[in-house]
Amino acid sequence: MTGLISRRLLLGTTAAMLPLPGLIRARGDTPEFEMKMGNDNPMSHPNSIRQQEAADRILKESNGRVKISVFPNNQLGGDTDMLSQLRSGALEFMTLSGLILSTFTPLSSIYGIGYAFKDYKSVWAAVDGDLGNMIRDSIGKAGLYGFEKIWDNGFRQISSSTHPIRTPDDLKGYKIRVPVSPLWTSMFEAFGAAPASINFSEVYSALQTKIVEGQENPLVNIETAKLYEVQKYISITRHMWDGFIMLANGRNWKGLPPDVQALIAKNLNGSAEDQRNDYASTDGAYRKQLIQQGMEFNDPDPEAFRQVLIKAGFYDKWKAKYGADAWSVLEKYTGKIGT
């Protein structure tokens, strides 16, 4: 499926756009604005493909005035390395899970509460609405800029090299890789697992060397990162939804002329919408692809896992951390959580 999506996206044509007023310049000139964008996804991932498309459009529509170079697959370092570069201004743009960003802006992880969202309709209503605005405000106060459209990172599933996860008891003592995020660690500790915080750039080797037994990710990430080579089982737990927030260094962003800001924002937000469509309804196809790669699937009852989180006080703990006001904004889109 990855190959099919990659070929479809790479061979797709983009409608020609006329340069915006004020951006016209002679072809062949050195770009006036040269910037870098980083991500942790392989080059075949829809995230990387759509970001490169946006960069190509920006270069064309500015008539060569604005050039953004995309560095996929952790070429600029892991998530925490790139976030450090972004904060210092050495990197202009990156996509990052709000749950990982929460080590810097705590409120940005709120959409990742376990079993909060039941479907994409409620996800997009939330992150395109008041919940997303609240998250972006917190990011802005921390000196970064969060773009309007959050990119999809899918509902997450658990994979394993040792045994399938059929019930919450199968997670007791289970050595699982989680991203560097307090919420992820807290959730799997509530299940009785032994979570290890590891950047995505190091996941394959951690699984290969048995530092951890398993990990959790949407199926597209498991396939494009070739984790099927070091994992045997996938359990469709759908334990949380995650998204990639397109971030900019706040100081660098404010220093750009308004017309350049508008051009970049239009194209990055547009590519985010395209990437969301890439993800839509693809889990079935990725499941077939991963089965062909030798992986075994099972479909556990999500309610059993949610009940464990309730009994462990997971929801009460995080409601207190985020605050009642923020929690009520979340529940505006999810309904009551933890009951």
C-alpha positions in Angstrom: 0.0 0.0 0.0 2.9 2.3 0.8 4.2 2.0 -2.7 0.7 2.6 -4.2 0.3 5.8 -2.2 3.8 7.0 -2.9 3.4 6.5 -6.6 0.0 8.1 -6.6 1.3 11.2 -4.8 4.6 11.5 -6.7 2.9 11.1 -10.1 0.0 13.4 -9.2 0.0 16.8 -10.9 -0.3 20.1 -9.1 -2.2 22.9 -10.8 0.0 25.7 -12.0 -0.3 28.8 -9.8 0.6 32.3 -10.7 3.1 34.1 -8.5 1.6 36.3 -5.8 1.9 40.1 -6.3 5.2 41.3 -4.8 6.9 37.9 -5.1 7.9 38.2 -8.8 11.6 38.1 -9.4 14.0 37.0 -12.2 14.4 33.2 -12.6 17.8 31.9 -11.6 18.3 34.4 -8.8 19.4 33.2 -5.4 16.4 32.8 -3.1 15.8 35.7 -0.8 14.4 33.4 1.9 16.0 30.0 2.4 14.7 27.8 5.2 14.8 24.2 6.4 12.0 21.8 7.4 12.5 18.5 9.3 10.5 15.5 10.1 11.0 11.9 11.5 9.2 10.1 8.7 10.7 8.0 5.8 10.8 9.6 2.4 8.0 7.2 1.3 5.6 8.4 4.1 2.7 10.7 3.1 4.0 13.3 5.5 7.3 13.7 3.7 5.7 13.5 0.2 3.1 16.2 1.0 5.7 18.5 2.7 7.9 18.3 -0.4 4.9 19.1 -2.6 4.2 22.2 -0.5 7.9 23.3 -0.7 7.8 22.8 -4.5 4.7 24.9 -4.8 6.1 27.7 -2.5 9.2 27.9 -4.7 7.2 28.0 -7.9 4.6 30.5 -6.7 7.2 32.8 -5.3 9.1 32.6 -8.6 12.2 31.3 -6.7 12.1 33.9 -3.9 11.2 31.5 -1.1 12.9 28.1 -0.9 12.2 25.5 1.9 14.4 22.4 1.9 12.7 19.3 3.4 14.8 16.9 5.5 12.8 13.7 6.2 13.7 10.6 8.1 15.5 12.3 11.0 18.3 13.7 8.8 18.5 16.6 11.1 18.4 14.4 14.3 15.6 12.8 16.3 12.5 14.6 17.5 14.0 16.1 20.6 17.1 17.2 18.7 15.0 19.0 16.0 12.8 20.6 18.7 16.0 22.0 20.3 17.1 23.3 16.9 13.7 24.8 16.2 13.6 26.6 19.6 17.1 28.1 19.0 16.1 29.3 15.4 18.6 26.9 13.7 15.6 25.1 12.1 12.7 27.1 10.7 10.0 24.4 10.5 9.2 20.9 11.7 6.3 18.5 12.3 6.1 17.0 15.7 3.5 15.1 17.8 1.8 17.4 20.3 2.5 14.7 22.9 6.2 15.0 22.4 5.9 18.8 22.2 4.2 18.6 25.6 7.7 18.3 27.3 7.9 22.0 26.4 4.2 23.1 26.2 2.2 20.7 28.4 -1.2 21.5 27.1 -0.3 20.4 23.5 -0.8 16.7 24.5 -4.4 17.0 25.6 -5.9 15.5 22.4 -3.9 12.3 23.0 -5.8 11.2 26.1 -6.4 7.4 25.9 -9.6 6.4 24.2 -10.9 10.0 24.1 -11.8 10.1 20.4 -14.0 7.5 18.8 -13.6 8.6 15.1 -12.1 11.1 12.8 -15.2 13.3 12.6 -14.7 14.2 16.3 -11.0 14.5 15.9 -11.1 17.1 13.1 -13.9 19.0 14.7 -11.7 19.3 17.8 -8.3 20.2 16.4 -9.8 22.5 13.8 -12.0 24.1 16.4 -11.7 25.3 20.0 -9.3 22.6 21.2 -6.9 23.3 18.4 -7.1 27.0 19.0 -6.3 26.4 22.7 -3.3 24.3 21.8 -2.0 26.8 19.3 -2.3 29.6 21.9 -0.2 27.6 24.3 2.4 27.0 21.6 2.5 30.7 20.8 3.1 31.7 24.4 6.1 29.4 24.4 7.8 31.2 21.5 6.8 28.9 18.7 4.2 29.2 16.0 1.7 26.4 15.3 0.0 26.3 11.9 -3.8 26.1 11.6 -4.0 22.6 10.3 -2.7 19.6 12.3 -1.4 16.7 10.1 -2.8 13.2 10.8 -0.7 10.7 12.7 -3.5 8.1 13.0 -5.1 6.0 15.6 -2.3 4.0 17.2 -2.0 0.2 17.6 0.4 -2.0 19.6 2.9 -4.3 18.0 5.0 -7.0 19.6 7.8 -9.5 18.9 6.9 -11.8 21.8 3.1 -12.2 22.1 -0.2 -10.6 20.9 -1.8 -8.1 23.2 -5.3 -9.5 23.6 -6.3 -8.1 27.1 -4.9 -5.5 29.4 -3.2 -8.3 31.4 -1.0 -8.9 28.4 0.6 -5.5 29.0 1.7 -6.2 32.6 5.5 -6.0 32.7 5.6 -5.6 29.0 8.6 -3.7 27.7 7.2 -1.2 25.2 8.8 1.7 23.4 6.9 5.0 23.7 7.8 8.4 22.4 9.4 10.9 24.7 6.2 12.1 26.3 4.8 12.1 29.9 1.3 11.2 28.7 2.5 8.2 26.8 4.6 7.0 29.8 1.7 7.6 32.2 -0.8 5.7 30.2 1.3 2.5 29.8 2.3 2.6 33.4 -1.4 2.6 34.2 -1.7 -0.6 32.2 1.1 -2.1 34.3 3.6 -2.1 31.4 7.2 -1.0 31.5 7.4 1.9 29.0 10.8 3.1 27.7 11.0 6.6 26.1 12.8 6.3 22.8 12.9 8.7 19.8 11.4 7.3 16.6 14.9 7.4 15.0 16.0 4.7 17.4 12.9 2.5 17.4 14.0 -0.1 14.8 17.3 -0.8 16.5 15.6 -0.9 20.0 13.3 -3.6 18.7 16.0 -5.4 16.8 18.2 -5.6 19.8 15.3 -6.6 22.1 15.8 -3.5 24.4 12.0 -3.5 24.1 9.5 -6.1 23.1 7.2 -3.9 21.2 6.0 -0.4 20.3 2.8 1.4 19.3 2.1 3.4 16.1 -0.4 3.8 13.4 -0.2 1.1 10.7 1.3 3.5 8.1 4.3 4.2 10.4 4.8 0.5 11.1 4.8 -0.3 7.3 6.9 2.7 6.1 9.5 2.2 8.8 9.7 -1.5 8.1 9.0 -2.5 11.7 7.4 -5.7 10.3 11.0 -6.9 10.0 11.5 -6.9 13.8 7.9 -7.4 15.0 5.4 -10.3 14.6 2.1 -9.3 16.1 -0.2 -6.2 15.8 -3.1 -5.6 18.1 -5.7 -3.1 16.9 -6.1 -1.3 20.2 -6.8 2.2 18.8 -5.8 3.4 22.2 -5.2 7.0 21.2 -5.2 9.4 18.2 -2.1 11.5 17.5 -1.4 14.3 15.1 1.7 16.1 13.7 1.7 19.8 14.5 3.5 21.9 11.9 5.7 24.2 13.9 7.8 27.3 13.1 10.3 29.2 15.2 8.2 32.1 16.5 10.9 34.7 16.1 11.8 33.6 12.5 8.2 33.4 11.5 7.4 36.9 12.8 10.4 38.2 10.8 9.0 37.1 7.5 7.0 39.6 5.3 3.2 39.1 5.5 3.0 38.0 1.9 5.6 35.3 2.5 3.8 34.2 5.6 0.6 34.0 3.7 2.2 31.9 0.9 3.8 29.5 3.2 0.7 29.1 5.4 -1.6 28.5 2.5 0.6 25.8 1.1 1.5 24.0 4.3 -2.2 24.0 5.5 -3.2 22.8 2.0 -0.8 19.9 2.1 -2.0 19.0 5.6 -5.5 18.6 4.2 -4.1 16.5 1.4 -2.2 14.3 3.9 -5.3 13.8 6.0 -7.0 12.5 2.8 -4.1 10.1 2.2 -4.6 8.6 5.7 -8.4 8.3 5.4 -9.7 4.7 5.2 -6.2 3.2 4.5 -5.9 1.0 7.6 -7.5 -1.9 5.8 -5.1 -1.7 3.0 -2.1 -1.4 5.3 -3.4 -4.4 7.3 -3.4 -6.5 4.2 0.1 -5.2 3.3 1.5 -6.1 6.7 -0.2 -9.5 6.7 1.7 -10.1 3.5 4.8 -9.1 5.3 4.2 -11.9 7.8 2.5 -10.0 10.7 -0.4 -11.5 12.7 -3.3 -9.3 13.7 -5.9 -9.5 16.5 -8.7 -7.2 17.5 -9.0 -6.8 21.3 -12.0 -5.2 23.1 -11.1 -1.5 23.7 -13.5 -1.2 26.6 -11.5 -3.5 28.7 -8.4 -1.3 28.3 -10.4 1.9 29.0 -11.8 0.4 32.2 -8.2 -0.3 33.4 -7.4 3.4 32.9 -10.4 4.4 34.8 -9.6 2.2 37.8 -6.0 3.3 37.8 -7.0 7.0 38.2 -5.4 7.9 34.8 -8.2 10.2 33.7 -8.5 11.9 37.1 -4.7 12.5 37.1 -4.6 14.2 33.7 -7.8 16.2 34.2 -6.1 17.7 37.3 -2.9 18.4 35.3 -4.6 20.1 32.3 -7.2 21.9 34.5 -11.0 21.7 34.5 -11.4 24.5 31.8 -9.1 22.7 29.3 -10.7 19.4 30.1 -14.2 20.8 29.4 -13.0 22.0 26.0 -11.8 18.5 25.2 -15.1 16.9 26.4 -17.0 19.3 24.1 -15.9 17.1 21.3 -15.4 13.7 22.9 -18.3 13.6 25.4 -17.6 12.6 29.0 -14.2 10.9 29.5 -13.3 8.4 32.2 -16.8 7.5 33.2 
